[in-house]
Amino acid sequence: MDAAVAISLIRMAGADLSMAPWQRPSDAYLVQLGLDALMADVEAPSLPLLAGLAHGEYPQARELFGLVLDELGLLPLTSEDLATARWIAARWWAAQIVARQLDPIHGAKLIYEEAAAELDYPDTLHPIVDLARRIDLLNDQTRQEQHIIDEVTSAAQDFLATDAPLNTGL
């Protein structure tokens, strides 16, 4: 993960904090984002504090995460910045699928739910979205069939070959 991806995921989580309580990112996820950002050489004074929270200290994560958002200059969250962050994350997840570092089924769902759905289902993500929807209809045994995994990997490769988001007007 590089700094651009780490900051994009932080920006997306920041936007999700305003959602209904059951849809907000967990404290553990916020701490993991902090750790990932540190590993990607992102610098913010509160980032080591967030990343270093012990499990019993997780209730402090939201406050520290808010400080990190502010220190990184990510506030206020604009729709254009958030859209760019979602494109960066989608590309990173697709690259992780192709590199076999992310389970293709899980990756397709991440792209579908965290990027495509929030970007109003852009054409370049339709193949992955269609596969993610199809996967949701399959039972657990069928999901692991190699042809499904191969189709997702191929769709991710095709997406990476496009110039998206350059063609979105962002």
KAQUI-V506949 format. One record per run of one state. SS is the DSSP state (@ for helix, = for strand, . for the rest). FROM is the first residue (numbers start at 1). LEN is the number of residues. Records with the same first field share a line. If there is no record, write none. Layout:
# KAQUI-V506949
SS=FROM-LEN / FROM-LEN
This chain:
# KAQUI-V506949
.=1-2 / 17-4 / 24-3 / 40-7 / 52-3 / 72-7 / 99-5 / 117-6 / 138-2 / 144-2 / 161-5 / 169-2
@=3-14 / 21-3 / 27-13 / 47-5 / 55-17 / 79-20 / 104-13 / 123-15 / 140-4 / 146-15 / 166-3
